[in-house]
Amino acid sequence: MDLSSLIQKNNTKIIFVILDGLGGLPINGKTELEMANKPNLDSLARVSACGLHIPVDYGITPGSGPGHFGVFGYDPLQYEIGRGVLEALGLDIELQKTDVALRCNYATIKNGLIVDRRAGRIPTEKNIELTNMLSENIKEIDGVKIILKPGKEHRFCLVMRFSKNITEKQAMVTDTDPQKEGKSPAEPIALNKESIEVAEIAKKFIKKAEEILKNEGKANYVLLRGFSALPDIPSFEQKYGLKACSIAVYPMYRGITKLLGMDILPVDGDIKEEVELLKKVYRDYDFVFLHIKKIDSFGEDGNFEGKVKKIEEFDSFIPEILSLNPDTLVITGDHSTPCLLKTHSWHPVPLLIKSPYVFGATVNSFTERECLKGELGIIHAISIMPLVLANTLRLRKFGA
């Protein structure tokens, strides 16, 4: 349903927290959330509306882009946006209609097989050095300008800048990341005749990069992901009438929110620095998005103890967030990343909405199994924002 005719403005404040990769699966009987000592989150859950959300659809494992678009109320099946565009925007690359953007990984290859898709999560400083080296040696391919920019750890961004406008159809090329160690890198394959040129340039870039990186110990190969061009999408403020900002350390998530027109607030560090920034800017916005990344990273690494400790670390900052007295506080994840699987999964994600207008008292703690008992039930992610708006009294009555 289009909510635009029901939107009404007021002075309410919303804090929306995404704990990336929040959901998990039991190992020795308990999930990461169940194992964590998190008294503040559990106390909050007891007075909040709780439930689980389905990021895309039943059985569908979402990437980070679809996961975030879903919780922001943009149907991921309608707005299928490649990670390359999001990464580029997050790294402050001013994309043009002539661009194809890609999100890339440095990787380790041996005897033709990928032995580490993330090159041991090389330090960002090493990434900067390698990306500068590639930039100096690969300035253009077949008349197409090559723009490279380092991200965090093993990630970097590649933009192919053409002399003509590019459609989303022309960027339809398959990823080269096999998504699993022990496999050969995949070929970039054009999915239609319009995208053949982009696929060919990608192949040439990989060959050139491999030659330049051949003497590197860990980062001796590149994997290309998320071929994409700029889409047309309504802004967050147009959709909801909310002046919004984004507090996120990693480029991918800054890119998502920049595409939606949120103000991107620069921040380095981790949870402490993000919460400090939240406290500084809270009064200036109707909606503040706070993104916590490392919970997902530990899940992808299969580090159960690390994920538990990161959840516990976030829990310690709950009193500081509550001290701001937001009218509505949302805490959820964009997807589940169980340590058991070491990857994103299709499992429903815990969701908590605190406002004066919920039943509460339906769960005892903030865990997957407890949230099954909550008043929200299991909902699709795109239903979260209408609930948030309703709980901040920003929706008029529908009909007479």
HELIX and SHEET records of a PDB file:
HELIX    1   1 SER A    4  LEU A    6  5                                   3    
HELIX    2   2 GLU A   32  MET A   35  1                                   4    
HELIX    3   3 PRO A   39  ARG A   46  1                                   8    
HELIX    4   4 SER A   64  VAL A   71  1                                   8    
HELIX    5   5 ARG A   83  GLY A   90  1                                   8    
HELIX    6   6 THR A  124  ASN A  137  1                                  14    
HELIX    7   7 GLU A  168  ALA A  171  5                                   4    
HELIX    8   8 LYS A  193  SER A  195  5                                   3    
HELIX    9   9 ILE A  196  LEU A  213  1                                  18    
HELIX   10  10 PHE A  236  TYR A  240  1                                   5    
HELIX   11  11 PRO A  251  LEU A  259  1                                   9    
HELIX   12  12 ILE A  271  VAL A  281  1                                  11    
HELIX   13  13 TYR A  282  ASP A  284  5                                   3    
HELIX   14  14 LYS A  294  GLU A  300  1                                   7    
HELIX   15  15 PHE A  304  ASP A  315  1                                  12    
HELIX   16  16 ILE A  318  LEU A  322  1                                   5    
HELIX   17  17 GLU A  368  CYS A  371  1                                   4    
HELIX   18  18 ALA A  381  SER A  383  5                                   3    
HELIX   19  19 ILE A  384  ASN A  391  1                                   8    
SHEET    1   A 8 ASP A 263  LEU A 265  0                                        
SHEET    2   A 8 ALA A 244  ILE A 247  1                                        
SHEET    3   A 8 PHE A 287  ILE A 292  1                                        
SHEET    4   A 8 ILE A  14  LEU A  19  1                                        
SHEET    5   A 8 THR A 328  THR A 332  1                                        
SHEET    6   A 8 VAL A 349  LYS A 354 -1                                        
SHEET    7   A 8 ALA A  49  ILE A  54 -1                                        
SHEET    8   A 8 GLY A 377  HIS A 380  1                                        
SHEET    1   B 5 LEU A 113  ASP A 116  0                                        
SHEET    2   B 5 ASP A  99  LYS A 110 -1                                        
SHEET    3   B 5 ARG A 155  ARG A 161 -1                                        
SHEET    4   B 5 VAL A 144  PRO A 150 -1                                        
SHEET    5   B 5 GLU A 140  ILE A 141 -1                                        
SHEET    1   C 3 LEU A 113  ASP A 116  0                                        
SHEET    2   C 3 ASP A  99  LYS A 110 -1                                        
SHEET    3   C 3 TYR A 221  SER A 228 -1                                        
END                                                                             
